[in-house]
């Protein structure tokens, strides 16, 4: 019934979709297995993509040839560039999306990708021969062979949903949990644990009073995520979000249900995300605050359903209902479905290599929430990398690995496999030590050429990147050569309270001033603007950033070079740490468990001191 495949992807969430697309576009014959064909790429939580650090990840996925950026742009209902008041390293794109259109667009993209087959069934077991994954066994008893397997099970592995004192099995509301895989892998010696996440109630937008809320409009300029020319909505077509707040009455009502809360009564074993806590967790942990922000987010163009961001909860339904009606603007709210918590199995990611292949079983890859992450973006980028590496492994080619200095994706994977996680991992800009280099605006310049060499990023992408790079260099040279006279600039400089010129100055030097940007300078000095009338807007922005932040960029590049010695110092996989008697007990245990690939990775393992790394370095030098 089934042919043999190069790659089988288990699960069709954000990680599974990117994994299947990447492997197929690189030339593998792929089977994508999902328990429900109607929920491919479902936005299980909020209908949004991107945000702080997450936006950088989506742009990196796009630069590498993944689909998340394209699908997001085609289904957005609002776009905002966050942190515009800060430096470019902090700028982060974010969209609100039409939930149904997002999933439909993803499925359409997958169905238009040759080399992908689909099958609806539950995967019960992995076929393992010796120490190698060779396929899967489904709930209907089908044995399907493949050269590699990517497991992207999300919250479905032994998932349990909690609403107050009620609990029932499920990987998502109205969808059954997946069983069998955890039990098999634990029996083989894998370590597993439990995590928790949650979601807020969905409500009827017609029952809300928006006049009592703050309107949050989209940007007037929509840049989107994809570096390709993807059609986007016009600024005036965007749908506004709104902001309101909880109050003391809301908090007091919520507290009446704490004795029936699965979180406080101990029925939930898993640890929840610290940076996206439930509303009951927020009012418990931050008792000094008399209100918390609530974001009122539309689910799409053609629905009245609203996502109540900030009100994630697993309290009993009656408590949810009584409390939410006391939020300003929600006095007459009608609830479509209550919020709930879900706990599920995950496998601590220290059991993986940099390629996301498991250390214990060859050709078996994990991606997404099974690795302890939270968020569509974190899942999608892991899926992309696992799909690429599953293809490469199936073709007996070396893995593709991104360094911390090359991408937020590299930071995420290194954090996971070096430090592990005891709570759902979420990406932040603060996790990246080279964030001036890893900006959202230059992801294509950083990554597309690498992906193009592997056959994932297509020729049209590479051509755009080459043209952009050439344009940026040309613009930087023109700025360095163009001389501005004082009488041309001083009226403009006076209008922005910037020091006047006393002598002529090169344009590139004037751009270094923090209160000056090129578009404003072009308006003030028409002679300068004429020099760049034929230049691409994106290239102009990139050139300005590179000129303005040249010193900072150079400093980080120097730091990367200094760290390269550690990152390139390979530790043999069979290295015998027991021979180093000077290591601390904790370092010895961590080194033996994680088996770091390089001295750089060894230095980032939690609990390992610099002295332990120096001892290891000396021993390796001998």
N, C-alpha and C positions, 0 to 999 in steps of 0.2 A: 504493500500500500504506500509506503514511504521510500523515497530514494535515500541514499546516504548524503549527508550534508557536511560542509566545511565547518559551519558554526550553527549551533542551536542557541537561541536566546530565550530564556525562561522569564516571562513577564513582559507586559507591554505598557509600562509606565514611562516616565521621562527617561530613565536610564535604559530601559529595554528598547525603546524606539531609537534612541541615538546609537545604541550598540548594533542593532540590526542594520540601520542605514549605513553606518561606517563600514562594517564588514562587507556588506553587499556592494557598496560603491568602490571598495578596494578590489573587488573581484571574487569574493567568496560566495558560495551557494549557501543561503541562510534560511533557517526556519524560525519564525517568531511564534512562540506558543503563548497563548493567553487564556485565562479562564473565562473571559467574556470579550468577544469581538466588539461589543458596543461601547466598551469603556477604554479603548486604546487612547493613551495620552490624556487620560482624565485629569483635570485639575481638582484633586481631591480636597484641597484646602482652599486658600484664597485665589481668586481669578486674577493673578498678577504675576509678572516676571521681572527679574532684575531687582534693583535697589542697591544699597551700600555693599560694595564688593561683589554682590551677586550679579550686578549689571556687567562688571568686568568679565565675569566668568562666561556670561552669555555671548559677549562679543568675542571672547577667545574661542568658544565653541564654533561660532560662525566663521572666524578666521581660519579655523582648521578644516572647514568644509562640512560641519554638522548642520542640522536643520533647525535647531531651536530658535535662532535669531530670525530666520525667514518666516517660520510659522508664527512667531510672536508678532512680527511686523504686519503680517497679513490678517491678524485677528485682533489687533489692539483697538481699544475704545478710548484710550487716553495715554498720552506720553508726557513724562516729566524727566528732566535731567536734574538729579539731586546734587546738592552741595556745590552749586554754581558759585556761591560766595567764597568758596575755598579754592585752593590751587587745583590744577588739572588732575593731579594724582588722586584727588578725592571725588572727582566728578563721576557720578554713577547713573546710568540710564535706568528708568523703571517704567513699565507699562501696566495699565489695567487692561484686561482682555475679555473678550466675549468667550465665556467658558465653552459653549457648544461649538462655536466656530473654531476655536483653538484645537479641540479634539478632532473635529471633522477635517481640518486642514492637515493635521499631522497624519491622519489615516490616508488622506488623499496623496500626500507626499510619499508615504511608504508604499502605497499601491502602485505609484508611478515609478518606483525604483525597481529596476530589473534585478533579478537574483534573490528576491525575498518571497518566500512562501509563508502562508499563515495557517495556523491550526488552533481551534478552540478546544482546550482540555486542560486538566490540572496535571502538572508534573509531580509524580509521586516519589521518584528516585532518580539519581544519577547513575548511569551505567559506568562502572569503574572496573578496569582490568589492570591488575597489578597496581601501579601508582598513577594511572592515567585515566582521565575522564574520556569516555568514548560514545556518549549519547545519553538519552533519557528514557525513562519508563513513565508512561502517562497513566492517569486514573482509569482510562478505558483499557489499559493493558497493552498499549502499543509500545514496542521497543524500537526506538528511532536512533540510528547511528550517526555519529558526527566526529569530526577531528578535534573539536573543542566545544565547550559549553560555557555560556555566560548566564549566571543566575542574578536576576534583578527582581527580587520578590517583594520589594516594598514593605508594606505593613501586613502582608498576608500570612507569613509563616506563624502558624498557631496564634493568629490574631484573636484578641478578645475585646469586645466593645463594652464600654461602661457608661450607663446613664443612671446616676443615683445608685440605688440598691439593685438595679437591674443589670445583668451582664449576659452576654451571649457571644458565641463565636462569630467572627467575621473579619475580613481584611479591610472592609470599607462598609459603610452602612448599606444594607440590603444585598451584600455580596459575601459569600462564604469564605472562610479561611482556607489556607493551603496547609496540608499536613504531609508528613513523610520525609521531607528533605532534612529538616533539623535532626530528626531521630537517626537517620542514616549517617549523617556527617558526625554527629556526636559519638556514635558507635565506632566510627573510624578514628576518633581521637581529636576531633575539632572541639574547640571551646565555644560555647554559645552563652548568651545572656539575654535579658529582657530590657526593652526601652518602651517609653510611652510618648505619645503625642496626642494632640486634641484638636478640635475644631469647634467653631461657634455656631449658634443657631443661624438658620437662613430665614429671612422674613419677607413679607409682602411689602414692596416699596410703595404701593398705593396707600398703605395705612400709616405712612410716616409723615410728619410735619417738618418739611425741610426749611421752612422759614425760621425755625428755632435753632438751626445748625449753621456752621460756617461752610461756605462753598469752597471747594478746592478744584480749581480749573486746571486743565492741561497747559503745556507750554505753547507759545505762539509759533515756535519753530520745532518741527518734528524731525529728528535725525534718525530715530529708530535704532535697531540693533544690527541689522545685516549690512555688511559692506557692499553687497550687491544692490543693484537698483530695483528694490522690491517695492511694489505699489503700496502706498500708505494712505491712511485717511487724511483729510484736510483738517487743519487746526479747528475750524468752525464746526466740524462734525463730531468733535470729541464730547464725551459724556462726563459731566462733573462728578466727583466724589464729594462727600461732606464729612465734617468733623463735629462730634458732640462729645459729651463727657458724662462719666458716672458721677454720683454724688453720695452723700452720707446715707441717704435713704436706700439707695441701691445696695450699698455695702452692708447695711444692717439686715436687709432682706436676704441677701446671699448668705450671711452668717447663720441664719435660721436653718439652713440646710447642711451645715458643716457636719452635723452628726450623722448624716446620710450620704456624705461625700465619699466616693470610693478612694479618693486621694488621702483623706484624713483618717479614714477607718482602716487603712492598710490593705484594702482589697486589690489595689494596684501595686504590683511589685516593681515595675519598671521605672526608671528615672526619666523625667520629662525634660524638655528643652529649657535651659536656664534663661535664654534670651527671648523666649516666646512663651511666657508662663500663662497658665489659665487665670481667669479673672479671680477665682477664689484664692489661688496662690498669690496673686498680686496684692490683694487686700490683707492677706495674712502676713506676707513678708514685708510689705510697705505700709504698715498700720498707721504711720504718721501722715500719709497722704489722704486728702479728703476727696480726691477725684482722680480718674484715669481716663486717658484719651480713647475715644471710640471712632474708628474710621468706617464710614458708611459707603460700601463699595458695590456698585452695580455689577450684576453677573453677565450683562451683555446688552446688545442693541435691542433685541426683540423679546425681552423678558422683564418682569417686574421683580424678579427675585433679587434680594440684597444679601451680601455677605457682611456680617457685623464684625469687622476686624478689631480685635482687642477684647472680645468677650468670649474667648474660648472657655468652655466649661464642661464638666461632667456631672454637675449637680442634678438633683431630681428635676423632672420637667416642670412641676408646679412652682418650684423655687426659681428656675430660669424665667418662667413666664411672669411671675410677680415682680421679679427684680428688673427685668428688661423694660417693663412698662413704666418704670420710674425714671428712666433716662429721658432727658429733655428731647422732645421730638418723637419719642416712642410711646407716648401715652396710650395710643389706640392701636398698637402694633398687633399684627396677625403673624403668627409663626408658621412657617412652612414645615420646618423640622427642627428638633432640638439639637443643641450642641452635644458632643460626646467625646470621651477619651478612648483611645485604643492602645493596647500594649501588644507587643509582638517580639518575635525572636530576632536577634541579630548576632553576627559573628565578629568578635573583636578584630579589627583590621590589622593588628600586628601579625596576624597569621597569613598576610599577603606579601608579595613582592611588589616592587615599583610598577610592574606591568599590570597589577591587580589580579595576577594569577595566584592561586593558593600555593603555599609552600609545601603542603602535605600531598596534594593531588595535582599532578601536571595537567595542563590543558583545561583546568577548571578555573573560571574567573568569577569574581563577585563585583557587583557595582550597585551603588545607590544606598537605600536605607538598610540593606542587609549588612553594610559596613559601618552602620552607626551614624550616618549623616541625616540631616533634616533639610528639606528645601528642594524644590524642583531643579534649581540651577546646579546645586551640588550633586544631585543624582544624575542629571543629564551629562555633565562633564565626565563623571566616572564612567557612564555608559559608553560615551564616545571613545574614551581611552581603552576600556575593556574590549569594545568591539574591534578597534584597530589592532590591539594586541592579540585578540583571539584569531583574527585573520592571519596576522603575521606568524603566529605559532602554528596554525594549520598549514601554512606554506613553508614551514621550517626556516623562517627569517628572524633576525634579531628583533627584540621588542623596541617600541617607541616610548621613550621616557622623557618627560619634561622636568627640568630642574626648577628649584625655587626661584632662581634668578630669571627664568624664562617665562613664567606664567603663574597666575593665581591657581590654575589647575595643578601645577607642580607643587605649590605650597600645600594645597589641600591633601594631595596624595601623600606627600612626605610627612605631614602632620599625622595623618591616619596611621600609616604603617610604622612610624617611628615612636609616636607617643600613645597611640591608641585613643580610645575615648570611653568615658564612663557615662556620658550624657549625649544626647543628639548633637552632633557637630554641625556648627553653622559658620560660614565664612565671614570674616570681617577684614577691612583694610588693615587693621592693626596686626593681623597675623602675618602679613607680608613685610619682610624687612627691606625689600627693594621696590616699594610701591611707587616711587617716582619713575622707575623704569616700566612698571607693569600697569600702565594706564589703559583706560578703555579706548582712547582714541588711536592707540598705536598697536593694538592686538594683531592687526593684519600685517604690519611691518615686522612684528616679532615672530609670527607663527606660520603664515601662509606658505612661505617657501619650504619650510620643513614638511608640511603636510602635502604639498604639491609633489615633492620628491618621492613620497610614499604612494602617490596615486589617488589620494582622497580629495584634496583641494583641486578643482578643475582648472583648465587653462584660462578660462575667462577671469577667474579670481586672481590668478598669478599675473595676468596682463594688467588688471586694475592696480594691483600692488606695485608692479614695476613702474607704471605710469605715475602713481602717487609718489613713490620714492624719488623718481627723477624730478617731478614737479617741486617737491619739498626742497631738494638740493638747489634747484634753479632759483627758487624764491629766496632762499637764505643768501645765496650769492648776490642777488639783486639788492637785497636789503643792506648787505654789507658794503655795496658799491654806491648806493644812492645817497647823495648829500642833500640835507635839508637846511635851508637858510633860516636864520632867526625870524625874519619878517614873515615867513610862510607859516611858522608854527606857534609863535608867541600868543596870538589871539586865542587860539585853541587851548594852549597850555594854561593861560590865565583863566579860561572858563571852567577848567577842572581843578583849579588851585594847585597847579604843578609849576615848578620853577621855570622861568623863561630861559631861552637859550641866549647866551652872550656871544656865541660864535657858531659857525655852521657845524653840523653834526651828522654822522651817518645814521640812517634810519634804523639799522639794527641796534645801535646804542640807545636810541630814544625808546625803542620797544621794551628795553629792559626795565623801564619805570613801571612799578606795579599798578599805577592808575591809568595806564595807556594800553589799548588793544588796537590791533591793525584795522578792523572795520571803522572804528572812530577816526583813526589817523587818516584813512583813505578819504573819508568825508571832509576832513579838515584841510587836506592837502591834495587837491585834484591832480596835480602833476605826479604825485606818488601813485595815486589810484590808477592812472593811465598805464603805468608800467605793468599792472597785474590784471588788466581787463580780461585776458585770455586764460588766466590761471583758475584751476579748480578750487572751489571754496574750501573743500576738505583739506587740500594740500596747503592752502594759505593758513588755515587754523593750525595744522600740524607744524608748519614752519615757524609760526609764531611761538608755539609752546617750546619747540626745540631751542629757539634763540633765547627766549625769556628764562628758561630753566637749565641752560647749558651747564652752568657750574654745578648745580645739584645733580644733574644726570651724570656728569663726569665723575663726581665723588662716589656715586653708587656703582658706577662701572669699575672704578678702582677697587672698591670693596669686594665686588664680585671676583675680580682677578686675584685679590689676596686670599679669598676663601677657596679659590679653585684648587689649590694644593690639597686641601682637606677633602673636597668633593671628588677629586680624581684619585685619591688614595684608596684603592680597592682592597677590601678585606676578603680573603678567600672564604668561600661558603663553608668549607670544612675546618675553618680555623679553630684551634683548640684553646678556648679561653681558660680552661682549668690549669694550664701551665703557667699562667700569670698570677703568682701568689700575692702580688702587691695590690691587686684590684680589690675594691670594697665588695662586700657580699652582695649588696644591692646591684652594683654595676655588673658583677659576674652573672647574677640571675637574669638581669635584663638583656645582656649581650647574648646569652645562651638561648633565651626565649625568642628575641626579635631577630638575631643574627643580622646585624646591620651590614649593608653592602659596601659602605664607604666610611672613612673616619668622620666625614661631615655628618652623615646620618647618625653615627654613634654619638656624636656630640649633642644631638638634639633629643635623645631619648630621655624621658622623664626619669628623674632619680639618679642620672649619671652626672658626676661632678667633672669639672675641667681636669682635675688631677687624674681621674680615671682615664680620660681620653689621652692625656700626656703619657701615662704609663703604657697604654696600648700603642701609642705612636712610637715610643722608644722601643718597645718589644718588636714591633713590625720592622723598624729600622734596622734592628740587629739581624 
